[in-house]
Amino acid sequence: MNSPNNGVPLAENPFYHRGPIRDRRYFFGRTKKTRQALHMLGENQCISVVGPRRIGKTSFLFHLCDPEVRKEYGIGDEHLFVYVDCQGLEDLDRLQFYQWLWKEAKKSFRERGEGEGWAQSISNFNDLRDAMEMVQNKGYRLTFLFDEFELLATSKKMDRVLFSSLRNLSEGFQITYATASQMPLLELTYYDDSILKSPFFNNFQAIPLSLLEPGEAREMVLSLTKMIGRENYFSEEDLDFAFAVAGYHPFFLQVACYHLFERKTERGALAAEDYEAVRRRYVEDVERYFHYIWEHSEADEQESMRLVCEGKVNDLSAEQKQHLERKCVLYGNALFSSAFTEFIQRQAGIESQEVSGPVSPPSKTDTESPEPKTCRLSLICSKYGWVSVRVAGSLSYEAESERILGQDLVDRLDYHTIEALHSQNWRFHIKDIGQELFEELVLNRPGIAKGYQRAVGHVEQAALSLALHAPRHFLRLPFEALHSEDEGYLCLKYPMYRMVSGCFFDKEPLSTAFLAQLHAKGEPPQALVVASNTWRKSEVEDGIPGVEEEVREVSALLRRNGFGVRVLSTDEATEERVRDELTRGAYVLFHYAGHGSHSPDSLEKGALYFWKGAKGRSKVEELTAQQLGSLVQDTPLRFAYLSCRWGAHTVPPLNLLDDDFLSVMDGLVMGGVPAILGFRCAVSDLGAQLLASSFYSAWLNGKKRLDRALLDARCTVADRLGRDERAWLSPILVIGPPDF
């Protein structure tokens, strides 16, 4: 083994970016594209930023918005750039869209200290015109930057009239637009094809984003290590390895260098077995992104990639090469990286051969011990109910089902689950529901059943994790109740979690590795722990006193693990105080013990509850899911734990308030919190307290992932309190990795 860096202080790994880059110090390359884009916008010309996912479109838009960057390219202060994330806007009608634009514009004015004198509300398009005229009269020129523009294109509410009205604003008040999309504007699939006849699309200049230039990629790697005082930290052999496995793709290069930096910090100079270990970790980390590229390629594009792998790039036409270059998978006469080439060989059934690339990574030695087999099985549901399965890790498998998972089934199972959990004989009913769902999701779909059986037989029980990757409205599906005749409840055998599609997360879920980085910098992670013992006036006046004990135990455990903890007891946790703490505190963890509510008709109407003043002598106020999501949107919050229970003097179904955190979890998801643990129903004092202490102990003391820590906690509750205790079934873990 090589000698580690004994005596050298540990440095923070600078290759941590997975989401959009907002700080220009970490933005590299794209100099020509930046100059071109700002020149066009400065000349009142609209632009369309085009490129595949993860190539850096959002980072590029943020770069254009940076005042210092604009100043470097001669764009004066009269230009006001307004970033608009189109995710979540597709359901707005025309008026709501106008109102949203004006709201975002006013937010930008306030950031400049121009908060007074603007129109307070917009009730029609003429009001918006009047507002834009006022902006022009005050000497400002607006630019709206629409990120994820595809979502507007496919919305049935974004019609030709709306786009024509945007063109009207452009011509009347010198307003310019920048869009970011995977495809050129005229190639997008629009809900109404007549939209393309709108004059809105007449004056857009395409700004395609591609792979970095070799010099830009090298500058990125060397500059990031220099920032932390490790100039020339990577050897030339290290750099060659990184460029081989990741190419000059900005995202994949960040991931490869992250693992390379970690290994080099542990070992010092790297040997062949170290490079191979880094390669394995890198491939495991990015394989899901490779799958996305493959699955979202047309059949002829997949065939083109296969030909490149076989060394037959000259068989491709110029147009076919152009398509691959536009997808950022072709560099010169080879695929962009050796790791991606090997992935395509497996997908296309090509026998493994020497990979074309800048450098072949060092070979693995016979002395290295094999790593344990692990794999993740993801059940993927589209917004329209199409179901597929993907197994990744030490086993690779994919299949689709021709049967749709209907919304009526989701609604019915959700309704029966609610009824069952509020009954005395809940276990018998939940078992039936879990078996029906297992049959519907797995057994009755041959391709998916085959993938499940292969995954179960391929690895040991502890090494397999199950994930449901689905849109927000599938949050109500009782995934955790899955029950197999052979295995029993799957949530007591495998780590289970959910991934929400269609939502953007610019932070990684909270992990022990991230906590270690904060400690290494001398910055203890901060946690907000809140107890809220509320009750209705008609109920017995002691509510749920067990929340105070839970909060004391959790805060003590967090402090023992190096957290700085702010504790709010029920008397301190007013709605106003909690709102202020969440907005202004630099918390990475939020633990709430109290009541929550869920509205099946509207996810935004769920809430957390707090006393307005003294406990029991004032009214109960609510912090709605929608408000909560807005509060945490621009905060460092990475994990929220929402714990609910019934009181000592009540038993289900006589809960003091509606205890269901689905809506609140959804609000936090929309606020960009990348990991949330919430309850589907209230549980006992003992169950809630044991689950929380077991979870945090397994996670922080046992250094386990969030999903594996929850599995340990479920099993602990079931073993100690018996399976009649709902606390092993009620938790739902949502993990949202950065959007691909």
N, C-alpha and C positions, 0 to 999 in steps of 0.2 A: 504494500500500500504506500502511496506517496505521502510525504509529510504534510500535515495540515499547516495552516498559517498560524502557528503558535506565536503568541505574543503580539499579533497584529489585531487591532480592534476590528470587530465585526462591522461591516458597512451595510447600510440599507441597499437592498437590491434596486437599482434604478430602472429596471425593465419591468415595471409593474403595470403599465398602462394596458388595459383591455378594452375600455370604452373610449368615447371621444376625448380628444385632447383639447383642453381649454386654455392652457398656459402656453404662450408662444415659445417659452424657453425649451419646451419639449416637442416642438413642431419642427420637423426637418424636411428639407427638399421642397419641391413644388414652387420654386422661385419663379419660373417662367409662367406657370399657371396662375400664380397669385398676381403677377404683374398684368397678365392678360385680363383676368377677371375684373380687377379693380379699374383698369383702364376702360373696359367696356361699360361698367356700371357708372363710372364718372362721366362718361359720354352719353348717359341716359339710354344705354342699350341693355336689354335683359340678357341673362345668361342661364344656361342649363348645365349644371354639373352632373356628369354621367360616370358611373363606374359600378363594379360589383360590390356586394356587401363586404365590409371589413377593409376596403381599400382606403378609407379615410375621408369619405364625403362630408360627414358631420364635422369632423375635425377641421376640414378645409373651410366650411362655412363659419365656424367659430373663429378661425384664423382671419377671415375677411372682416369679421365683426370687431376684431381687436383694434382699438383706437390708435395704438402705437404703430401697428402694421399699416393701417390706412395712412397715417401721417408719413411713413417712410415712402409711400408711393404717391404722395401729393394729393390725397383725398382730404379735403378740408373738413372742419368741424360742422359745417352746415349739412353734411351728409349724416343721416341718422339710419343706422342699420337695425332692423327688427327681425330677430330670429323667430321662426314659427315652426314648432314641431307638429306635423300633420297627424301624428298618432293620436287617436281619440277625437279628431275633428270630422271624421267621415260620416258621423251620424247627425251632424249639425245641419239645420236647414239654412236657407240662404241668409235670412236675417240674423240668425245666431252666428253664422260665419262672419258677417260684417261686424257684429258686436265683438266677436273674438279678436278680429284684426285691430279694432280700435282700442280694445283693452290692452293688447300687447304693445301697441304704439305708445299709449299713455305710460305704460311701465317704463319704456325706454326714455320718455321725457322726464319722468321722476328721477331716473338714475343720473340725469344731467342737472337736477335741481329745478326743472321746469314743471312743477307739479300743479300749478294754479292756472286757471283761466281757460282750460280745455273743456270741450263738450263732455258732460257727465254720462250721457246715455245716447244710444243710437236706436231709433225705432223704425227706420227705413233707409233705403239707399240714398235718398236725398240728404238725410242727416249725415251720412258718411261723407258725401261729397262736400257738404258744408264744413265738416270737421277737417277734411283734407285741404280745403281752401284756406282755412285758418292756419294750418301748418305751413302752407306755402307762403302766406302773408307774413309769417314770423321769420321767414328766411331759411326754413329747413327743406331738405330734399330727402324723401323717404325711400328706403329700399327694403322690401320684404323678402326674407330668405326662407323659402318653404322646403323643409327637410322631409324626407319620405313622401315625396309628391305623388307616388303611386297610389297612396291611400285616398287622396282626393279624386284621382282619375277614376277609380273603381266605385266611388260612392254614387248611388242613384240620386242623391240630393244635390250633387254638384253638377248642375246642368249648364247648357250652352249660355243661358242668360247670365249666370254668375260669372263665367269666364269673360264674357263680353263686358260685364260691368267692371271687372278688374282692368281690362284694356282701356275702358273709358276713363278710369282714374289715372292710368299711366299717361294718356294723352293730355288730360286736362290739368294735371298738377305735377308733371315731371316725376312721377313715381315709377321706380324700376323694380323688377322682380328677379330673384335668383331661385331656381329650383334644383333639388338634388334627387336623383332617381337612378335606378339600376339601368334603365333603358332610355334612349333618346325620347324626347317628348312625343314625337310623331309615331313612335313604335310601341308606346304604352297601350295597354288594353283599357279602353274607356267604357264606362257603363253605357253611355250614349255616344255612338260613333259620330253623331252630328256635332259634338263638342269640337272636333278637330276643324270644323269650318269656322269656328270663332276667330276673330282677328287677334285674339290674345296670343296665339302661337306664331304670329307672323315675324316677330323681330327678336327671336332668341338665338344667341350664339352658343354653340355647344363647347363645353370645357371638359374634355374627357380626362379622367384620372387613371393612370396606369401604374405599373410597378415603378419603384424608385430607380434612379440611375445608380450604377455601382458606386460612384463617388458619394452620392447622397446617403446611400445605405451605410457606407463605411463611416461617414461623418456622424450619422445618428448613433452608431454603436460606440465610437470613440468619445464622442461628446458626452454621452450619458455617463460613462464611467469616469470621465474627467470631472463631471459635476460633483461627484462624491469623493473627490480627492484620490481617485485610482487611475491616474493617467497611464496609458499603455498597459492596463491591467490584463487585457487579452493579448496573447501571442498571435503571431501570424497564422500559426496552425489552428488556434482557436477560432480566428476570424474565418479562415477557409472552411472550417467545419460548419460554422453558423450559416454562412452563405450557401453551403451545399444543401443543408437540410431544409432551409427556409427560403432560399433565393433572396430576391430583393423586394419581397412583399413586406410592407411596413408592419402589418399586424403579426404575421407568422415569424418575422425576424425578431420582434419584441419577445414573443413566447419562447423561441429557441434560445435567445440570449438570457432570458430569465433563468432557465434551467441550467444553462452553461455557467452563469455567474454563481448560482447556488452550489454547483458541484465544485467549482474552482475555489470558492470560499472554504469549502469543507476539506479539499484535498491538496490545494496548492497546484503545482504543475500536474497536468492531466496526462494519463496514459491511455492506451487503446481501450481498455475496459471502461474507463471513465466516459469517453466519448460515446460508447455504445449505451451506457446507462442513461446519459443525457438524451440520446436519440430516442430511447424507449419512452422516457417520461414526456418528451416533446410530442411524440406521435400519439400517445394516449390523451394528451391535452387537446390536440387539434384535430383528432380524427373526425369528430362530429362536424367540424367545419368542412373537411374534405368531403364528407357525405353530402353536405348541403350543395356543394359545387356540383358533384356528380348527379345528384337527384334533380337539380334544377337546370340541367343541360339537356338540350334536345338530343334525340337519338343520333342525328348526324354529327353533332358536336362530340358525343361520347365516342362515336366511331373515329372521329378525327384524333381524339386523344389517344385512342388505342393504337392508331397508326404511328403517332409520334413515339409512343413507347416501344414500338417494334422497329424504330429507326427508319420509318418510311415517310418522313416529313415531306420529302419531295413529291410524294403522291398527292399532297393536298393542293387545292387550288389557292390562288391568292385570296379569294373571298373566305375560304375556310380558315386560312391562317389568320385573317383579320378578325374573324369571329372569336377565335381562341385568344388572340391578343387583347381583344376588348373585354374578355372575361378574366384577363390577367392570369392566365394559366400557361401561356406560351411565352418563352423568352429565347429569342434566337431560333435555333432549330430543335429545342428541347423543352419539355415541361419545366415550369419555373423552379422546381426543387426536386431533389432526389427522393425525399420522403413522400411527396405527392406523386411522383412517378411510380413508386412501389405500390402506393395505394391504388392507382389506376390499373396497374398490372393485375392486382388481386380482383378488382371489380370486373375487369374485362376477361379474366380467366387466362391471362398470359403467363407463361412459365417465367419465373424470376430470372432476371439476367442482369448484366452489368448496367448500372443506371447512368444515363447521360447527365452530367452536371459539372460544375466547376471543379469539385473535389469529391472523391468517394470517401465517406467517413471511415475511420479506422475500424478494423474488424474486431469482433469480440474474441477474447481469449478463453481458453478452456478452463481457466482457474476461477472465473466468476460464477458464483452460485446463482441459480435461476430465481427470479422473483416469483412470488405466489400468484396464481391465476386469480384475476378479478374481472368482473364484467358487469355492465349495466344494461338492463332491459328496459327500453322505453316504449310505452304504448302511446302512440301519437294520434290525436284526434284533430281533424281540421275543423274550421268554423262551420262547415256544412255537414259534419258527422262522418266523414270518411276516416277509416281507422287503419293504421299500419303499425308494424313493429320494427324496432331496430335494436340489435344487440351489438354493443361495442366493448372494446377492451381486449381480453385474451381470446375472445370469440367474436367473429363478425358474421352477422346474419341480418337480412332484411326481407320483409314481405308485406304485401298489402292485402286488404280484404275488400271484396266487392259489395259487402253489406254495409249499409249506413247505420250509425248509432243515432237513432232518432231522438229529437228533443223531447218527444212525449215520454220516452223511456227514462230519460234523465229526470224529468219532472215527477214521474210516478215513483221512481226509486227514492228521490229526495223526500217526497211526501211521506212515503212509508217509513223511511228512516227516522224522520221527525216523530212520527207517531210511535214508532217502536222505542226510541230512546226515552220517551216520556211515559212508558208503561212499566209495570212491575216485572213482567216477564220479557224484558227487552232482549235478552240474549237469544232466545229462541227465534224471535222475529228477525233480528239482525243476521243470524246465521242463514236464514232463508234468503234474505236480501243479498247477502254476500255470495251465496252460491249461484243465485240467478245472474248477478253481475259477472261472476267468473265465467259462467257459461256463455253469456252474451259477448263479453270482451275477448275471451280466449278460446274456449272449447268449441264454439260454433263457427270459428273462423280457422280453417285448416292451416293456412300459412302462419298465422299468429300462434296457434297451438303448437306447431312444430318448433317455432323459435323459442317458445317458453320451455318446452321439454328439453331442447338442446342446451339452453342456458342452465337449467336446473341440474342437468346431468354433467355439465362441463366443469363446474366449479363447486367448491364446498359452500355450504349454506351461508357462512358468514361473509363470503366474498362476492355474493350476488346482491345487487340493489335493484329495486323496481321504481320506475318513474312514470308518471302520467303527464305527458306533454300536450296541453290543450288550451284553448282560449278561455277567457275569464268566465264565461257562462257555464263552463263545465266544473267550476269550483264546487257546485252543489252535488256533483256525482259522488256517491259514497265509496270512493276508491279504497279507503282504508278498511272497509268491511269485507273486501275480497276473501272468499272462503273456498278452499279446495277440499274435496272429500279425502284426498290422500294426505294433505299437508295441514289442514285446519286453517286458522286465520293467518293469512300471509303476513300481516303487519306484526305478528309475533315471531316470524321466522326471518324476514328480510327487512333491511332498511327501505322505507318507502317515502317518497316525497313527490311533489308536483312541480312542474315547470309551466309557467304561464306564457303562452305564445302571444305575439302581437303587442308586447309591452317592452319598453326600453329600460335597461338598467346600466348606469354608467359606473357602478361600483361592484366589486366582488362581494359575495356573501361573507359575513364575518367568520374568520377562521383563526385557529391558534397560531398559524404562521404569520398572519397579519398582526395579531397581538404581539408576537415576538418582535416584529419589526418596530412597532411603536415603543416597546420597552427598550430596544437597543438604541433608540434615539433619545431615550430619557423622557418619553412622552407617555405617561400612563393612560390607557384607554379609559374613556369616561362612560358611565352608565347612569341612566335615570330609572329609578325603581319606585313605582307608585302603587299605593293601596287606596282603594275607593270603596268603602263600605256604605253603599246607598240602599235605600228601601222606599217603597211606596208608603204613603201615610196610612193606607188600609192594612198594612202588614205589621207583624210584630216588630217592636222597635229595638232590635239588636242586629238585624240584617245578617251580614256575613263577617263576623269578627275574625274569622280565620285568615282573612287576607293580610291582616297586620302581622301575624306570625310568619306567614309565607314571605312577606317582604323583608322581615328581619333576617330570616334564614338565608334568603337569596343574596341580600346585600352583604352579609357576613362572608358568604362563600366567594362572592366576586372580589371583595377586598382582599381575601387571602390569596387571590390569584392576580393581585397587582392592579385592580381597577380602582379608579377614583369614582366614588359612588355618591350620587345625590338621591337621598331618600325623601319622599313626600308621603307622610301619613295621611289618613283620611281627612283629618282636620286641616292639613296644609294643602291638600290636592283639590283646590277649586278649579273650575274649568279655565278661568283666566290664568292661574298660576301654571297649570300644565301646558296650556297653549304657549305661554311665554318661555317656559323651559325648553320645549321641543323646538321652538323657533330659534332661540338665541344660544342654547347650550350646544357644545360640541360633542354630542353623545353618539357613540357608535352602537350602543345597546339600549333598548327601552323595554323594561319589564313592567307589565300592568296586571294587577290582581284586583278584579272587581267584576262589574256587570257589563255586558255588551248586548246589542240587539242587531237583528238582521231583518231586512225587508225583502221578501221574495220577489216583489214587484219592481223594486228599484234598489240596486246595490248601493246607490249613493245615500240612502236614507238610514242605513245602520248607524250605530253610535256607541260611544263610551259615555258613562254617566259619572257625574261629580256633584257634590253639594255646592251651592252658590256661596253659602256662609257656614255657620256652625252646624255640625253634624246633627241631623234630626230636627233642627229648628229652622231650617230654610228650605227652599225648593231645590229639587234636583234639576241640574242643567245637563244638556247633552253636547258632546263634541262629535259631530257627524263624521261619517266615513269620508265624505267628500272634503270636509274641512281639514280632517287629519291628513289626508293625502297632500293637500296644498301646503300644510304647515311643514311637512318633512321633505318637501321636494328638493330644496337646495341645501339640505343638511348632510352631515357625514354619516347619518344613521344607516347601519348595515344589518341589524338584526332586531326584531321585535318579538317579544314573548307575551301573548295575551292569555291570561289564566282566569277561568271563571268557575265558580262553585255555587252550591246552594248552602243556605245557612243551617245552623245546628237545630233549628226548630222547624225546618221545612224539609220535605222530601219531594222528589219529582212526582207529579208534574207541577207542584205548587211553588215554582220558582218565583222569587221576589220581583224580578224584572226579566224580560226576554233574554235569555242567555244563549247567544249564538253569534260567533265572531266572524261569520263568513263575509258579511258586508264590510266590516272594519278591515279584515284582511285584504279585501279587494281594494279598499281605499289606499292602504299602505302600498299595495302593488302598483297602483296608478301613481303613487307618489315616488316611486323608484326605489323602495326599500327592497334589497335583493334577497332577504331571507326573513320569513315570518312563521312563527309557530302559534297557532290559535286553536280554539276548541270548537267543535261542532255543537256541543251541549255542555251544560254545567255538570260538575262532578262533586264528589264529597270533599270536605275539608282535608281529610287524611289523604285522599287520592290526589288532590291538586298539589298538596305540599310534598308528598313523596315523589310525584312525577317531576316537579320542578327541581328538587334537590338531586334526584338521580340523574336528570338530564344534564344539569350544570356540572356535576361531578364527573360524569363520563366524558363530557366535552372538554372541560378545562383541565381536570386532573388526569383523565385518561388520554387526552390529546386526540380524541376521535372526531371525525367529521360530524356535522350537525345531524345528518340522517342516521348515522350509526349510534350516536349518543341518544337519539330518540328511541331507537330500537331497544337499547339497553334499559332506558327508563320505562318503556312499555312493559318489558319482561319483568322488571323489578316490581312494578305495581301489580301485575297479574299474579306473580309468585307470592308476594307478601300479603296482599289484600284480597286475593281471589278474583276470579273472572266476572263476578257480579259487580265489581267496581268498574264504573264506566271510564275511569281515567286512562286505561290502557288503549281504549278504542277512540275516544273523543278527539285527541290531538290531530291536527292537520299541519304538515310542514310544506310550505311553499318556498321554493328556491328559484330565483330568477337570475341565471347567469347573464353577463353582458350580451346584448343582442348581437346576433350574427349579421 
